[in-house]
Amino acid sequence: MRSAPEPRHVARFLVQEHHMHDPIPFDPPPRTWLNKFQDAFAGVYLGVVGQSSFLVHGLALLAVVVCGLVLQIEDWQWAAVLLASGLVIGLELVNSALENLARAITVNHDSHIDRALKIASAAVLVAAGIAIAIGILVFGPPLWRLIS
């Protein structure tokens, strides 16, 4: 009975196989700043559409802005809550991008892809937790003064 080939032999075979069917390299022409911004806004749209979590993030951001206006928070507080909110939304976009990329790579379960997606989700969770803590620190004292 033949034993399985050593991993280095498999890797050498795969490299040799790859050269037989070289893909056409992706070499796009230089883009203008306008094109880059158009792509970025298209990316926001693609990242948001069909993602139910963005409804929650959008409502939270609306609540933060309304509370900030009503409570007349200071400039540094605006900076803190908007930075935290932007971080959550930005990481959610990265998470959506990874989910789309994972679907493009394979329709089968892959433990590495599964781990990567869980880690990306964890990044959103950590940022959301920090954003909530910042919200409590910024909005807690003025809200407490209003109700006491």
N, C-alpha and C positions, 0 to 999 in steps of 0.2 A: 504494500500500500504506500502510495506517495504521500509525503508530508506536505503541508501547506508551504507556499513560498515565503521566504523571509520578507518582512515589510520593505526593506530597501529594494528588493527585486520587484516588488509590486509597484513601488514608487517609480522605479526606472521604467517599467513597462508603461505606466500611465503617462509619463513624460514623453516617451517615444510615441505613444498613441496620440497624444495631444498634437505633436508636430505634423501628424498625417492630415489633420483637419483643422488647420489654423483658422481661427475666426478672423473676420475683417476687423482691424483695429478701429476703435472708436476715437476719432480725431476730429472733434467738431471745430468749425471755424471760430475765430475770436468773436466774443459777444460784446455788445455795447452795454453800458450801465443800464440803459432803458430795458434791454433784453433781460438782464440779470434781475432787475426789480419786477419785471413782468413774470418771470419764472418763480420768483419768491412769492408774489401774491397768488399766483396759480397754486403754489405749494400750500399756502395757508388754506385756500379754498378746498383743495383735495384732501388736506389733512383733517379739516373740520367736518366736511360733508359725510354723513353716515356714521359719525362717531358720537354716540349718546353722551359720552363723558364731557364733551365740549358744551353741551347744554348746561350741565351742572357748573362747569368752570365759568361759563358766560354769565349765568345768574349770580354766581358768587362775586364776580368782578363788578357786575351792576350794583349789587348790594354794597360792596366796598366803596364804590364811587359815590353812591347816594349817601351812605353813612358819613363819608369824609366831607361831603359838601354840607350836610346838615349839622354835623358836629364841628365844622370849621377846623379841621386838624391842621397842624403846622406843616410847613414845607418838608421838613425832614421826615415827618410821618407819612406824607404822600409818597416820598421817595421810597420809604421802606415797604409800604403796602403795594405800591405799583411794581417795585422790583420783585417782591415775592410772588405777586400775581403773574408777572411776566415769565418768571422762572417756571412756574407750574404749567402755564400754557405752552411755553417753549418745549419743555420736556414732554408734554403730552403730544406735541407735533412730532418730536423725535420718536416717541413710542409708536405713533401711527405709521411713521415712515418704516420703522423696523418690522411692524406687522405686515405692511404691504410687501416689503422685500422678502420676508419669510414665505409669504404666499407665492411669490414669483419663483423662489428657489425650489420648493417642493410642495406637493400636496400631501405627502406622507409625513407621519410623525418623525421628528428628528430631535433627539434629546438635547443636542447642542443649541438648536434653534429655540426649543422650549425654554431652556435655561436663559438664553439671551433675552427672550421676550419677558420672562419673569423678572429679570434684573432691570429691564427698562421700565416695567410697571412699578417696581420698587422705587426707582428714582422719582417717578411722579408722586408716589405715596409719601416719600420722605419730604419732597419739596412742598407738597400740600400740607403736611403736618407742621413744617416750619412756617408756612404762610398763615396757618390757623393760629399758631403761637404769636406771630407778629400782630395779627389782627386783634387778638385778646389784649396784648400789651398796648396797642395803639387805641383801640376803641373801648376797652374795658373801663378805664378810669372816667372818661367823660360820660359813658352810659351809666355808670354807677352814680355819678353826681346827679344825673337827670332823674333817676328813680329814687334817690334817697332824700 
